[in-house]
Amino acid sequence: MKYYTLEAIVQGRPVKLKRSMFASRSEAVNYMFDYYEAHYLYNLQVRDEYPIDDNKHRIEYYCNFNNRFIITRN
């Protein structure tokens, strides 16, 4: 069974998330947007996304305001 893990940098600092495992990549992305909104970051936009180390299952999403998150399929 595959699942997705999530790591995040919020305003330049790594954060520990209450939930870090998801059934799908889109569920993890939606969780991050909800997390950012709950922490008063309303204008968040994904600027770029790319695989880390040519691994198509580990994607880093760069956002504005020094925010980014990484979703990995396990």
N, C-alpha and C positions, 0 to 999 in steps of 0.2 A: 504494500500500500504506500502510495506517495503522499507526502505532506510538505508543507512549505514553512520555512522559518523566516523570521523577520528580525533585522537589526536596524537601529535608527540613530541618526545624529540630528539633534534639535538645537538650532541656533549655535552650531559649532561644538556642541558637547554630546558625548554618547549618553544615551538614556536607557534605563532598564524598563522594559514594557511589561505590563501585567499579563499580556497574552503574547506568546511568541510562536505558536504553531497554528497553521491554518490548513483547510482542506483544498484551497485553490489560491492561485496567485492573485486573482482579482479580489478575493476576500481579504487578503493581506494588504493590498493597495487601498482598498476602501477603509480598512481599519486605520491605516496611517493618516488618511485625510480626515477621518473623524477625530483621531488623536490630536492632530495639528489644530483643528478647529476648536477642540475642547481646551487647548492651551493658547487660545486667542491669536492664532496665525491663520487669518481668513483668506488672504490673497495668495495662498501657496499654489505654485504652478510647477509641474515637472518640466525642466528645461532640456534634459537629455537622459537617455537610458542606454546602458551598454553592458555587455557581458564582462565579467571580471575574469582575467586570465584565460580568455577564449573559451570560457565555460558557459554554454548556453543555458545552464540551469541555475546560475548565480548571476543575478542582474542587479546592477546598482542604478538607482534613480536619483539624479541630481535635481534639486529644486532650488528655488530662489531663497534668499535670506539665510544662507549657510545651513540649509537643511538637506538631508539626503537619507535614503534608506536602502537596504539591501535585502532582497528576497532570494532565498536559496531553496531549490527543490531537493528533497532528501529521499 
